[in-house]
């Protein structure tokens, strides 16, 4: 559907298309999303969408890349630079503060950007089939840096020695991006009003307890 309400420049037009696409993909997943509805929502015709993005997968890739850049920038601010991991994680209190900071920031981001969380949930439900086709177009430095932090902490003895740091890094990210859907489910099951701050605190506390090494576990001090 073509309308006369079209942004005046190419950058604004692309942004309008990506914003409409993000909403459509979040609501219906990749397979269920319809280009004609994206065109209607952005005020652009389908031919222009295909000219800018090539095809539906190209548009989907652009939407995910923009979301991915936001998360990567967040992690870049929260995690220490490469080469400074050992110093940052050798002290248990410093590592504890670092984990709480980065995990809390990730949960807050997902709660503030439910479209991102919904798209990731669609991918997860569909076995990451669409993402597998375009995985090479994404920067995974944020995951690599979190894994490196956990590996350095394991060497320093400040996280549990039995951690599979690569798997735990993925599990931590997955739990953070699933926070909005968990909050919605909790509301449906209990009727409780959603409290985002409490959700963040509970997710962070759960992951923190699962990752950190307790040098004085209760089982060792209780007769």
N, C-alpha and C positions, 0 to 999 in steps of 0.2 A: 504494500500500500504506500503510495507517495503522498506526502503532505507538503505544504508550502513552508512549514516551520522547520527550516533546516539551519544548522549552525553555519556561520558565514565563512569559516576557514577550515582547511583540511584537518588540522589538529583537533579543533572542537568537534568536527564531524566524527572523527575516529573515536574520540572520547565518548560521544553520545552513543555510538554504536556499541562500544565495549561495555558501557554502563547498562544498556538495555540487554545486551547478551548475558552479562553476569546475572541479571535478574532471571532471565529465561532459563539459563543453565542451572542456576540454583534451585529453581522451582521444579524442573523436569529432567535434569540430567542431560548428558550429551545426546543420547538417542532420542529422548522425548522432546528436546528443544526444537522449535520451528523458526526457520529463518524469516518467514513472512511476519511472525509476531515480533521478532527482533527489529525488523524494518519498521513496523508500525510503531513500536515503542521508541525508536530513535528518531523517527521522522525522516528516514532515508529510504530510498528504494533498494530492492534486493540487488540490482545490478551494481550499485555503488558499494554495497557490502562485499560482493565477490571481487570487485576491482581492488578494494583495499586489502582484503584478507585471503583471497584465493578461493577458499571453500569453507565449509562449516568447521572442519578440523582446524584450519588456520585461524579462524576467529576464536575458537575455543582455546587454542594455544595462547593467543594474545591475552585473553582474559586471565588464564592461569599464570602466565608470566608476570602480569602486573601484580597479581596477588602474591606471587612468590617473591617478587622484589621487595614488597612491603615487609614480609616476614624475614627475609634475608637482612634487610636494613635494621630491623629490630634486634635480631640476634647479633649482628655486628656491633651494635651499641652495647649490648648486655654482656657479651663474652669478651674475655681478655684477648689481646692480639696474639697471633702466632708467635711462639717463642717465649711467651710469658706464662704459659700454663703451669709449669712446675712450681713457680714461686706463688702463684695464685691459689693453688690447691693443696699445697703442703700443710697449711694450717687449717685445722678442721673448722674453726669459726669463720675464716675467710671463705672456705668452700661452701659452707652452709649458707652464708649470705649471698654468694654468687648463684647458687642453685635456686634459692628463693626468688632472687631478682629475675633471672631469665625465665624460669617457669611461670612466675606470676605475670610477667610481661606478655608471654605467649597466650596465657589464658585470657588476660584482659583484651588482647588483640582479637582473639576469636569471638569473645562475647560482644565486642564492639563491631565486628564484621561478620554477621551471621551468614552472609552469602558465601564467604570463603569456607566457613565450616560446612555449609550444606553441600557445596561442590565436592569437597573432600569426602564427605559421607557418601555421596553418590558414587564416587570413584571406588571407595572402599566396598560398597555393596555390590558393585559390578566387577569386582576382582581386579581393579586397576587396568582393565583391558584398553581403555582409551588412552590413559596416561602412558601405557607401555609403548604406544606408537610414537610418542613425542617426548619420551623421557630424556633423550639426549639434548634437548633444547633448554634444559633447566640447569641452573647452578645449584649444586648440592653442598656448597661450602658451609652453610649453616649447620647441616647435619654432621659434616666432617669435623667442624670445630667443636660441636657438643660432644661427639665421640672422642675427640682428642682430649678434651677436658676430663672426661670420665676415665680415659686410659691413664692420663697423668695422675689423677687422684687415686686410681687403683695402685699404681706404682708407689705412691706416697703413703698408702695405707689409710687414706681418709674416706674411701668408700668401701663397700663390701668387697672382699677379695674374690668372691664367686661371680661377680657381675660379668655378663657378656656385654661389654660396653657398647658394641654396635647395635645389638638388639635392644638394649635398654634405652639407648638414645632414640630409636624409632618408636618404642613403646611410650616414652615420655612425650614425644611430639604428638603421637596419636591421641593420647589421653587429653592433652591440652586442646587439640582442635575438636575433640568430641565433647568438650564441656558444654557448649550451648545445647546440644541434643540431650545430654544427660540432665541438664537443668529443666528442659521442657518435659522430659519424661517424669522427673521427680514431681513436678507440679501436677501432671496428670494423675499420678498414682496417689499423691497425698493431699492434693488441693492446696498445698502451701504456696504462698506468694513467692515468686522467684527473687532471690537476693544474690545479686551477682558478686558482691564482695565476699560473701560467705562461700559461694561456689569456688571462687578463685582460691581462697584460703584453704579450703578442704582438699582441692586437687593438689595444691602445692605441698600441703602437709603430708598427704598420702605418698606422693612421689619422693619427697624428701626422706621420709622414714624408710622407704623401700631401697633407696640408693645409699644413704650414709652408713658408714661403719660405726657401730657403737662399741667403743673399747671396753665398756663395762656392761654387758648385757645382763638383764635381770636373771636369766637362767644360771649365770655364773655366781651371782651373789646371794641367791636364795637357797637356803639349806635344803 
